Amino acid sequence: MSKDNPERKKFLREWINIPDCAAFVALDGRGQIMGFGQRRPAIQAKNQLIGPLYGDDTNTAMAILQRLCQDVIGEKITLDIW
């Protein structure tokens, strides 16, 4: 599906607006996306899911993962790998 597809844009808008979720985007100096990650509550109590998680390189992905985890206290974190 093209990044300009209206259905994709609608899906992403709804996805990042899930209640109690956190989403972060890493941009380069030109404003181009280098990475993206989201954390959301799982169905199970005291459990957070992370995914998708993407980075152009390991450092970008790790920085986003670290930021997604830093606010989680007393809950299990599951990395959702597709």
C-alpha positions in Angstrom: 0.0 0.0 0.0 1.4 3.4 -1.0 2.5 5.8 1.7 0.1 8.3 0.1 -2.9 6.0 0.2 -5.8 7.6 2.1 -6.7 4.3 3.7 -3.1 3.9 5.1 -3.2 7.5 6.4 -6.5 6.8 8.1 -5.2 3.5 9.6 -2.1 5.2 11.0 -4.0 8.1 12.4 -6.3 5.7 14.3 -3.4 3.4 15.3 -1.4 6.2 17.0 -4.4 7.6 18.7 -5.2 4.4 20.6 -6.0 5.4 24.2 -3.1 5.3 26.6 -0.6 4.6 23.8 2.8 6.3 23.2 4.3 6.8 19.7 7.6 8.4 18.8 9.1 9.3 15.4 12.8 9.9 14.8 13.6 12.5 12.1 16.9 13.3 10.4 18.2 16.8 9.9 16.0 17.2 6.7 12.8 16.1 8.5 12.8 12.7 6.9 11.6 9.8 9.0 14.4 7.6 10.3 12.3 5.5 12.7 9.0 5.0 14.4 7.7 3.0 17.4 4.5 2.6 19.4 3.6 1.3 22.8 0.0 0.4 23.7 -1.8 -1.4 26.6 -2.3 -5.1 26.1 -5.5 -7.0 26.8 -3.8 -8.5 29.8 -3.6 -6.3 32.9 -0.2 -4.7 33.6 1.2 -5.5 30.2 2.3 -3.2 27.5 3.0 -4.1 23.8 5.6 -2.4 21.7 5.2 -2.6 18.0 5.7 -1.6 15.4 9.3 -0.6 16.0 11.4 0.5 13.0 14.7 2.3 12.7 17.0 3.0 9.7 19.8 1.7 11.9 20.4 0.0 15.2 21.1 3.2 17.2 17.8 4.8 16.0 15.8 1.7 16.8 17.4 1.4 20.2 16.8 5.0 21.1 13.1 4.7 20.2 12.8 1.5 22.2 14.5 3.1 25.2 12.1 6.0 25.1 9.0 3.8 24.8 10.1 1.8 27.9 11.2 4.7 30.1 7.7 5.5 31.4 6.6 1.9 32.1 6.8 1.1 35.8 5.6 -2.1 37.3 4.3 -3.6 34.1 5.5 -6.3 31.7 6.7 -5.1 28.3 6.3 -7.3 25.3 8.0 -6.6 22.0 5.5 -7.5 19.3 7.5 -8.9 16.4 5.7 -9.5 13.1 
